[in-house]
Amino acid sequence: MIKKTFLLAGLLTFSVSVNAAISVTDTAFFLDPSSHLSDADDRTISSFTVAAGSKLVVTTTQENSDISGITFGGNSLTAVYNTANSIQRVTTYYLDITTDTTADIVASVDGNTHFGFAAYAISGAAAGGPADFASSPTRLSGSFNTEVGSLVIGSFTKNSFNSITPTITSTVVYNETTIGSGGTSGASAYYFSTTTGTADYGFNNSNSRPAAGAVVFAVPEPSSAAALLGFTGLSIALIRRRR
């Protein structure tokens, strides 16, 4: 009998791609009540919680005045866009959160206004600013780039007394026909993209003085985890028997 043994010793390397998914973990909003006359007071969403590694996004709709800034626990958010027609205005802001935080979100306005704003706690999005955005003093945001799994958040307003219907099937955080004691309508809504390419986001039933904006938050680039498997001392015995 002759026995031949072949020793195979080597390394096998492969990559594992890990894709995160974006999720909206919490929302809240504030709207001027009908009894609230136009004024320049700060508006507040109280005790909002955002987890470490997540992102806070705030959208606003208002009439007449501009907005001077938004803070979360005293930290200033970064503006993405601020777009207005002659009277109505939409904006969006964001802040990356490094530690678990429960704090007030405070919006400061420059003058008399009818004001509404929404807050989003988002996990799984790439750090930093949005992947893309668009805004326009029309009922449509204008064109932006998106991809499958991206989160798109819209802010819409118009001068009227009826509800806003988004052009894309959405989760609506608020949709108010009359904000404050004025004649402005406003809404904030979001959806997850199911396509890759260009899109726009807006509403169908425009009356007068519309404005719309959208921001896109993408999942981070896939991370490659290189797994190294070492095979040493692996023997394959091929046995031939001769009689």
Backbone bond lengths (Angstrom), bond angles and torsions (degrees), N, CA, C in turn:
res aa  C-N    CA-C-N  psi(-1)  N-CA   C-N-CA  omega(-1)  CA-C   N-CA-C  phi
1 M - - - 1.459 - - 1.511 108.25 -
2 I 1.297 115.77 131.99 1.465 120.94 176.56 1.529 107.55 -112.04
3 K 1.329 116.62 130.33 1.470 122.51 -179.38 1.517 108.87 -115.86
4 K 1.318 116.87 121.15 1.453 121.01 176.83 1.533 108.89 -112.45
5 T 1.330 116.52 129.14 1.466 122.37 179.73 1.520 109.56 -116.56
6 F 1.327 117.29 127.16 1.460 122.43 178.08 1.535 108.08 -109.53
7 L 1.312 116.60 124.05 1.464 121.84 -179.28 1.524 109.00 -94.39
8 L 1.328 115.47 122.05 1.456 121.10 176.20 1.517 107.53 -108.54
9 A 1.322 115.26 112.11 1.457 119.42 178.66 1.519 107.34 -123.98
10 G 1.330 118.57 126.00 1.466 119.20 -178.38 1.507 111.41 -169.72
11 L 1.319 113.74 -174.78 1.453 121.05 -179.09 1.522 108.58 -125.79
12 L 1.310 115.40 137.56 1.447 121.17 177.07 1.526 108.05 -116.65
13 T 1.322 115.91 122.44 1.457 120.29 -178.97 1.521 109.48 -117.25
14 F 1.319 115.91 133.89 1.452 118.95 174.91 1.522 108.76 -143.01
15 S 1.345 116.50 162.36 1.455 122.13 -178.38 1.520 110.31 -114.40
16 V 1.313 114.52 141.73 1.453 121.40 176.68 1.517 107.51 -115.83
17 S 1.317 117.91 119.91 1.454 121.75 179.00 1.520 109.53 -91.21
18 V 1.336 115.29 129.79 1.454 121.10 -178.18 1.524 108.03 -115.04
19 N 1.328 118.55 115.23 1.452 123.72 179.74 1.516 109.51 -104.91
20 A 1.328 115.78 125.09 1.457 120.43 175.26 1.526 108.88 -84.16
21 A 1.313 115.91 158.36 1.462 121.18 175.63 1.519 108.46 -116.83
22 I 1.316 116.18 139.23 1.458 120.79 177.43 1.522 109.27 -80.73
23 S 1.312 115.82 141.76 1.461 119.69 174.04 1.526 109.45 -141.51
24 V 1.322 115.15 149.46 1.460 122.11 173.58 1.519 106.61 -95.18
25 T 1.330 116.77 109.68 1.460 120.83 -173.14 1.520 113.18 -88.69
26 D 1.336 117.78 -21.00 1.465 119.53 178.01 1.523 108.85 -164.48
27 T 1.316 116.01 153.51 1.461 122.44 174.01 1.520 109.30 -140.38
28 A 1.328 115.18 158.46 1.463 121.96 174.00 1.520 107.51 -158.21
29 F 1.330 116.36 162.87 1.457 118.37 177.02 1.521 110.82 -152.41
30 F 1.319 114.34 161.39 1.463 122.52 175.31 1.521 107.65 -132.99
31 L 1.345 116.27 135.85 1.455 122.37 175.64 1.521 109.13 -131.16
32 D 1.331 116.51 136.73 1.452 118.81 171.96 1.522 109.38 -58.83
33 P 1.331 118.07 130.02 1.475 119.80 177.91 1.521 110.54 -74.55
34 S 1.310 115.32 165.52 1.469 119.35 -178.32 1.520 112.30 -63.82
35 S 1.321 116.41 -24.32 1.463 120.21 179.20 1.525 112.11 -83.04
36 H 1.335 115.66 -6.28 1.462 120.52 -176.01 1.526 109.01 -89.14
37 L 1.330 117.44 109.23 1.444 121.23 178.42 1.522 109.99 -73.45
38 S 1.341 116.18 159.27 1.460 120.96 178.90 1.525 109.97 -57.80
39 D 1.322 116.34 130.48 1.463 120.63 173.58 1.515 109.71 -159.99
40 A 1.300 116.17 176.24 1.460 122.44 -175.19 1.524 112.68 -102.39
41 D 1.330 118.17 20.26 1.457 120.73 178.24 1.528 110.96 -65.47
42 D 1.330 116.50 152.56 1.466 120.70 170.01 1.521 109.24 -66.30
43 R 1.340 115.54 147.90 1.451 121.69 173.69 1.521 108.52 -110.57
44 T 1.349 117.88 144.26 1.459 120.95 -170.91 1.521 112.09 -134.76
45 I 1.332 115.91 133.80 1.467 123.18 162.99 1.522 105.65 -102.63
46 S 1.308 117.05 116.45 1.463 121.02 -170.72 1.525 112.40 -88.29
47 S 1.333 115.24 143.57 1.471 124.21 168.56 1.523 112.92 51.24
48 F 1.309 116.26 54.00 1.460 121.63 177.50 1.523 108.65 -91.12
49 T 1.346 116.84 138.49 1.466 121.49 -174.93 1.521 110.98 -111.03
50 V 1.337 115.27 131.56 1.461 122.14 174.91 1.527 107.91 -131.84
51 A 1.319 117.47 130.33 1.461 122.03 -176.56 1.527 111.03 -79.06
52 A 1.316 115.42 157.02 1.463 121.48 176.01 1.521 110.27 -57.88
53 G 1.334 116.42 139.43 1.445 121.08 -179.45 1.510 114.11 82.24
54 S 1.332 116.88 0.74 1.459 121.45 179.47 1.523 110.17 -101.08
55 K 1.303 115.25 -175.72 1.459 121.80 -176.79 1.520 109.09 -132.15
56 L 1.326 115.69 140.90 1.454 122.12 172.99 1.524 108.17 -103.45
57 V 1.335 116.12 127.73 1.460 121.99 176.22 1.520 107.88 -122.83
58 V 1.333 115.92 134.65 1.459 121.43 -179.62 1.524 109.03 -128.18
59 T 1.336 116.28 129.13 1.463 121.71 173.98 1.523 108.91 -111.85
60 T 1.336 116.90 148.66 1.457 120.74 178.65 1.523 110.84 -132.09
61 T 1.326 115.33 150.31 1.464 123.08 169.14 1.521 106.87 -132.15
62 Q 1.347 116.36 139.44 1.458 118.26 -178.31 1.517 110.67 -159.19
63 E 1.319 114.11 168.42 1.455 122.18 179.82 1.524 109.06 -122.91
64 N 1.315 115.87 139.99 1.460 124.88 175.80 1.523 113.11 78.57
65 S 1.303 120.43 -84.48 1.470 121.08 -166.94 1.529 112.58 -79.87
66 D 1.339 114.30 174.45 1.460 122.41 175.33 1.523 108.96 -93.77
67 I 1.333 115.99 175.44 1.456 122.90 176.22 1.525 107.94 -113.81
68 S 1.332 116.72 136.75 1.467 119.81 -176.87 1.520 113.05 -97.73
69 G 1.335 118.82 -13.40 1.454 119.73 177.10 1.513 112.83 158.73
70 I 1.336 114.85 166.33 1.466 123.00 177.60 1.512 108.40 -133.94
71 T 1.322 116.87 137.89 1.462 121.37 177.28 1.524 110.11 -125.87
72 F 1.331 115.12 155.69 1.465 123.00 174.65 1.518 106.89 -130.74
73 G 1.330 116.33 110.34 1.462 119.88 -175.16 1.511 111.96 58.59
74 G 1.320 117.40 32.74 1.458 122.16 179.63 1.519 114.60 87.60
75 N 1.330 118.59 -8.47 1.466 121.92 179.40 1.524 110.10 -93.88
76 S 1.334 116.22 131.75 1.455 121.26 -175.64 1.520 111.59 -76.41
77 L 1.328 116.04 136.87 1.457 122.04 172.70 1.526 109.04 -83.53
78 T 1.334 115.67 157.27 1.466 122.30 178.42 1.520 109.80 -95.32
79 A 1.328 115.68 131.25 1.468 119.81 178.68 1.524 110.99 -75.55
80 V 1.332 116.44 137.68 1.466 122.35 174.45 1.521 110.02 -97.43
81 Y 1.329 117.50 -49.87 1.461 121.54 175.61 1.521 108.92 -148.81
82 N 1.326 114.84 157.72 1.456 122.90 176.50 1.532 105.72 -146.43
83 T 1.340 116.36 103.19 1.459 121.09 -170.08 1.521 110.24 -128.47
84 A 1.331 115.68 135.15 1.453 120.00 -178.09 1.522 110.48 -141.59
85 N 1.331 114.88 152.69 1.454 120.39 163.92 1.527 106.72 -91.26
86 S 1.265 119.07 -148.83 1.464 118.78 -178.81 1.527 113.10 -67.97
87 I 1.344 117.45 -24.66 1.472 120.44 -176.29 1.527 112.15 -136.30
88 Q 1.343 118.40 -51.19 1.472 121.79 -176.11 1.529 110.20 -76.17
89 R 1.362 115.60 149.44 1.469 120.81 -176.03 1.532 110.16 -143.96
90 V 1.347 115.92 143.28 1.466 122.27 172.06 1.533 108.58 -128.38
91 T 1.334 115.73 144.50 1.465 121.03 176.85 1.522 109.34 -143.03
92 T 1.341 116.15 163.42 1.461 122.22 170.71 1.526 109.01 -143.74
93 Y 1.344 114.66 141.25 1.461 123.08 -179.20 1.529 108.74 -131.83
94 Y 1.348 116.78 160.47 1.466 119.91 176.25 1.532 110.01 -146.82
95 L 1.339 114.79 161.97 1.464 122.53 175.65 1.522 108.64 -153.53
96 D 1.350 117.19 129.25 1.462 121.12 172.41 1.525 109.20 -79.85
97 I 1.331 116.79 136.83 1.460 122.37 -174.95 1.534 108.84 -109.39
98 T 1.325 116.87 125.12 1.468 121.04 -175.72 1.527 113.28 -98.40
99 T 1.322 117.99 -22.35 1.463 121.60 178.16 1.524 108.97 -133.34
100 D 1.321 116.90 152.26 1.467 120.42 176.55 1.529 109.36 -53.56
101 T 1.321 116.44 125.81 1.458 119.76 -173.26 1.520 110.52 -137.90
102 T 1.326 115.64 131.21 1.457 122.72 167.82 1.520 107.02 -120.42
103 A 1.330 116.54 118.16 1.466 120.39 -174.04 1.516 109.35 -158.74
104 D 1.329 115.35 172.98 1.465 121.71 177.42 1.525 110.10 -84.19
105 I 1.322 114.89 142.34 1.460 121.78 170.33 1.523 106.69 -101.14
106 V 1.323 116.62 121.41 1.456 121.49 -174.99 1.522 109.71 -119.34
107 A 1.332 116.20 123.08 1.463 122.51 176.52 1.521 108.57 -104.63
108 S 1.328 115.72 128.09 1.462 121.28 -179.45 1.529 109.51 -109.63
109 V 1.324 116.45 128.44 1.464 121.31 -178.49 1.526 109.53 -110.85
110 D 1.342 115.27 160.29 1.461 120.40 -173.43 1.518 114.31 -90.54
111 G 1.323 116.50 -12.70 1.456 117.71 -177.10 1.509 111.05 -170.62
112 N 1.311 115.55 -166.79 1.463 120.41 -178.88 1.521 110.48 -61.37
113 T 1.324 116.47 133.49 1.465 120.23 -175.13 1.515 111.04 -160.11
114 H 1.313 116.29 162.87 1.466 123.99 165.35 1.519 105.14 -110.84
115 F 1.325 117.32 123.72 1.465 120.72 -160.27 1.522 111.74 -134.17
116 G 1.340 115.47 140.30 1.455 122.34 171.33 1.516 109.53 -142.11
117 F 1.334 116.88 145.22 1.462 118.69 176.07 1.522 111.60 -150.87
118 A 1.345 114.66 153.48 1.461 122.28 -177.13 1.514 109.44 -124.74
119 A 1.333 115.92 147.81 1.461 122.66 178.83 1.518 109.69 -120.12
120 Y 1.327 115.91 140.13 1.462 123.31 178.98 1.524 109.32 -127.19
121 A 1.321 117.30 128.41 1.466 122.39 167.79 1.519 107.12 -97.30
122 I 1.343 116.68 123.41 1.466 121.99 -172.11 1.515 109.58 -125.05
123 S 1.324 117.00 129.74 1.460 121.42 174.26 1.527 109.17 -113.82
124 G 1.334 115.53 153.14 1.452 120.95 174.72 1.509 115.68 86.88
125 A 1.338 119.05 -1.57 1.467 121.42 179.52 1.523 110.20 -86.25
126 A 1.319 115.84 153.04 1.460 120.80 176.54 1.525 109.80 -61.14
127 A 1.331 116.21 143.22 1.458 121.27 -179.80 1.525 110.06 -66.23
128 G 1.326 115.74 155.28 1.451 120.78 178.74 1.512 112.14 91.77
129 G 1.331 114.62 -162.72 1.450 120.57 -176.08 1.509 113.53 -71.40
130 P 1.325 116.32 176.93 1.463 120.20 -178.27 1.517 111.68 -67.55
131 A 1.331 115.33 158.53 1.463 120.66 176.30 1.517 110.87 -68.89
132 D 1.320 117.26 -30.59 1.455 121.80 176.88 1.525 108.20 -165.73
133 F 1.332 115.76 166.50 1.462 120.55 175.10 1.520 108.16 -160.82
134 A 1.330 115.18 165.20 1.455 122.07 175.43 1.523 107.83 -157.07
135 S 1.325 115.87 150.22 1.462 120.64 176.31 1.513 109.07 -154.69
136 S 1.339 114.97 155.36 1.456 119.73 -173.96 1.524 110.14 -160.14
137 P 1.337 117.87 145.49 1.474 120.82 173.77 1.522 110.96 -79.54
138 T 1.327 116.10 48.35 1.457 124.24 176.19 1.519 106.85 -137.38
139 R 1.322 117.12 -175.19 1.463 119.95 -179.35 1.522 112.48 -80.14
140 L 1.339 118.45 -9.13 1.459 122.92 177.83 1.516 110.17 -116.60
141 S 1.328 115.49 143.74 1.469 120.16 -176.55 1.513 112.95 -65.93
142 G 1.341 116.98 -28.33 1.455 120.78 -166.12 1.519 108.97 99.17
143 S 1.322 116.81 170.99 1.466 121.88 -171.06 1.524 112.51 -78.26
144 F 1.346 115.81 138.35 1.459 122.25 173.25 1.521 108.51 -140.41
145 N 1.324 115.96 162.32 1.465 122.33 178.90 1.520 110.11 -95.15
146 T 1.311 115.52 140.58 1.455 120.23 177.92 1.521 109.26 -145.89
147 E 1.319 115.93 169.44 1.462 121.34 178.18 1.514 108.82 -143.75
148 V 1.320 115.72 165.78 1.463 120.48 -178.54 1.540 110.03 -56.73
149 G 1.318 116.52 129.64 1.455 121.86 178.75 1.508 114.66 92.60
150 S 1.344 118.09 -10.45 1.462 120.47 178.20 1.528 110.47 -68.10
151 L 1.317 114.97 150.41 1.461 121.83 175.25 1.527 108.71 -99.31
152 V 1.321 116.52 127.28 1.460 121.94 178.83 1.529 108.38 -116.17
153 I 1.337 116.40 124.08 1.461 122.19 -179.04 1.525 108.39 -116.18
154 G 1.343 116.29 130.12 1.449 121.26 -177.90 1.515 112.78 -116.70
155 S 1.332 114.31 150.98 1.464 121.92 173.90 1.524 107.39 -130.02
156 F 1.351 116.81 128.40 1.466 121.49 -171.59 1.528 110.33 -135.25
157 T 1.335 114.99 144.86 1.463 119.24 175.29 1.520 109.96 -152.45
158 K 1.324 115.13 161.34 1.470 121.55 176.65 1.522 108.19 -163.33
159 N 1.320 115.37 167.22 1.456 121.16 178.48 1.518 108.80 -95.61
160 S 1.317 116.88 96.08 1.458 119.19 -178.83 1.515 109.63 -170.86
161 F 1.333 114.62 -175.66 1.453 120.50 179.71 1.526 110.79 -126.22
162 N 1.344 117.69 34.94 1.464 118.91 176.43 1.517 109.50 -136.71
163 S 1.329 115.72 167.94 1.457 120.94 -171.33 1.525 111.07 -73.89
164 I 1.324 114.66 164.20 1.457 123.48 179.96 1.522 108.71 -105.08
165 T 1.322 116.76 131.33 1.460 121.78 179.02 1.527 109.29 -112.66
166 P 1.339 118.74 109.83 1.473 119.87 -179.71 1.523 112.41 -60.19
167 T 1.320 115.58 150.47 1.461 121.05 -179.73 1.516 112.50 -73.81
168 I 1.328 117.78 -18.04 1.464 123.43 179.59 1.525 108.02 -121.19
169 T 1.310 117.28 140.22 1.468 120.71 177.68 1.520 109.70 -55.29
170 S 1.328 116.82 124.66 1.461 121.59 -167.22 1.523 111.65 -139.93
171 T 1.312 114.65 163.97 1.459 121.77 165.75 1.523 106.86 -93.95
172 V 1.312 117.14 119.60 1.460 121.92 -175.19 1.528 109.64 -96.19
173 V 1.317 116.14 125.67 1.467 120.91 178.10 1.523 110.30 -85.53
174 Y 1.328 117.19 -43.88 1.460 119.84 168.50 1.527 109.23 -149.45
175 N 1.327 115.29 152.09 1.458 123.03 177.68 1.518 106.24 -149.89
176 E 1.322 115.60 98.47 1.453 121.47 -172.11 1.529 110.50 -113.85
177 T 1.328 116.11 128.00 1.464 119.69 -177.30 1.527 112.36 -75.44
178 T 1.333 116.95 -31.93 1.461 120.59 179.89 1.526 108.79 -139.34
179 I 1.328 116.54 108.93 1.460 121.03 179.70 1.523 108.41 -92.12
180 G 1.328 115.60 127.01 1.460 119.90 -177.46 1.516 110.72 65.76
181 S 1.331 116.33 -149.51 1.464 120.61 -179.74 1.520 111.11 -97.97
182 G 1.334 116.99 9.10 1.464 120.19 -178.08 1.508 112.53 -98.43
183 G 1.322 115.43 -170.77 1.452 121.10 -175.72 1.509 112.79 -107.87
184 T 1.325 118.36 37.65 1.462 120.68 179.20 1.523 110.55 -108.00
185 S 1.321 115.15 137.79 1.463 121.60 173.42 1.516 108.56 -104.34
186 G 1.331 117.21 151.37 1.464 120.37 -179.55 1.509 111.65 -151.00
187 A 1.329 115.04 155.36 1.463 120.89 178.74 1.515 109.97 -153.31
188 S 1.322 115.16 153.89 1.462 122.69 171.39 1.517 107.04 -136.49
189 A 1.334 116.42 133.29 1.463 120.79 -173.89 1.522 109.43 -152.67
190 Y 1.341 115.83 166.44 1.460 119.63 179.41 1.524 110.46 -148.96
191 Y 1.358 114.17 161.01 1.460 120.87 172.93 1.515 108.79 -151.61
192 F 1.328 116.21 161.76 1.460 122.57 175.22 1.528 108.57 -102.58
193 S 1.316 115.65 126.78 1.460 119.93 -175.52 1.523 111.26 -68.42
194 T 1.308 115.43 139.00 1.471 121.56 176.55 1.520 111.39 -109.74
195 T 1.340 116.92 4.40 1.458 121.29 -179.98 1.519 109.94 -135.47
196 T 1.309 115.15 161.25 1.465 122.07 173.83 1.526 108.30 -111.43
197 G 1.322 116.47 130.89 1.461 120.63 -178.45 1.513 110.48 148.06
198 T 1.322 117.17 -150.65 1.454 121.76 179.25 1.528 110.07 -103.00
199 A 1.315 114.85 152.11 1.460 120.91 179.68 1.516 108.57 -152.82
200 D 1.308 116.29 169.74 1.460 121.21 165.04 1.518 108.09 -137.35
201 Y 1.332 115.98 163.71 1.458 121.70 -172.21 1.521 106.95 -138.77
202 G 1.295 116.16 129.41 1.446 119.06 -179.23 1.509 110.86 -166.33
203 F 1.328 116.45 -148.09 1.456 120.07 -178.85 1.523 109.12 -142.14
204 N 1.339 115.11 158.92 1.460 121.24 -169.98 1.515 114.02 -91.19
205 N 1.317 116.70 -38.16 1.463 120.07 -168.00 1.529 111.13 -98.87
206 S 1.324 116.10 69.30 1.461 120.71 -179.67 1.518 110.77 -82.05
207 N 1.335 116.13 138.44 1.456 121.21 175.67 1.528 109.68 -104.99
208 S 1.298 116.66 -74.68 1.454 120.84 177.09 1.522 109.60 -147.87
209 R 1.313 115.64 155.04 1.465 125.12 178.20 1.533 112.62 49.15
210 P 1.327 118.76 55.74 1.474 119.86 177.57 1.523 111.49 -79.10
211 A 1.315 115.31 161.95 1.469 123.24 170.63 1.520 107.19 -154.19
212 A 1.333 116.26 143.02 1.464 120.81 -177.09 1.523 109.89 -147.04
213 G 1.329 115.72 147.28 1.456 121.21 176.62 1.514 110.70 -148.13
214 A 1.326 116.11 156.04 1.469 121.49 179.75 1.524 109.48 -145.83
215 V 1.328 116.07 143.20 1.460 122.38 172.73 1.519 108.60 -123.73
216 V 1.327 115.60 147.08 1.463 122.07 -177.81 1.525 108.45 -118.57
217 F 1.324 116.49 124.87 1.458 121.66 174.78 1.523 108.65 -114.14
218 A 1.335 115.39 126.58 1.461 121.28 -173.93 1.512 110.83 -103.83
219 V 1.334 115.37 159.42 1.462 120.22 172.27 1.527 108.26 -70.49
220 P 1.332 118.95 152.64 1.461 120.69 177.54 1.526 110.97 -63.21
221 E 1.321 115.69 158.91 1.454 119.80 173.67 1.523 109.14 -59.62
222 P 1.351 118.83 142.56 1.465 120.79 -179.76 1.520 111.28 -57.50
223 S 1.328 116.21 140.01 1.465 121.23 176.03 1.522 108.56 -96.67
224 S 1.327 116.38 137.13 1.461 121.03 179.70 1.515 109.56 -100.60
225 A 1.322 115.03 120.17 1.460 120.01 177.10 1.523 107.00 -102.33
226 A 1.296 116.10 109.41 1.462 119.77 -179.24 1.512 109.23 -81.00
227 A 1.302 115.21 120.76 1.464 120.54 179.53 1.522 108.06 -105.03
228 L 1.304 115.87 127.97 1.465 121.81 -176.29 1.512 109.33 -111.63
229 L 1.298 114.92 118.72 1.456 119.59 178.45 1.519 108.37 -113.61
230 G 1.288 117.26 120.33 1.459 120.86 179.12 1.515 110.90 -101.06
231 F 1.278 114.00 129.19 1.446 119.44 177.62 1.526 107.08 -112.57
232 T 1.284 116.15 111.80 1.459 120.91 177.38 1.520 108.69 -126.54
233 G 1.298 113.99 140.89 1.458 117.93 177.75 1.504 113.15 72.07
234 L 1.352 116.36 21.18 1.455 118.97 177.86 1.524 107.94 -85.21
235 S 1.278 114.16 120.38 1.474 119.21 -176.74 1.503 110.85 -114.58
236 I 1.279 114.25 136.23 1.457 119.95 172.32 1.512 107.02 -114.82
237 A 1.270 115.22 117.03 1.468 119.67 -177.96 1.506 109.63 -99.09
238 L 1.285 113.88 121.43 1.452 119.68 174.76 1.531 107.03 -107.14
239 I 1.233 113.64 119.51 1.471 118.73 -174.48 1.513 109.83 -111.57
240 R 1.271 112.78 122.91 1.447 117.76 173.45 1.541 108.44 -113.08
241 R 1.201 113.33 132.25 1.458 116.77 -179.25 1.528 108.09 -109.20
242 R 1.275 111.55 129.98 1.465 117.83 174.06 1.523 108.55 -113.79
243 R 1.201 112.39 136.04 1.458 116.21 178.97 1.501 109.14 -111.47
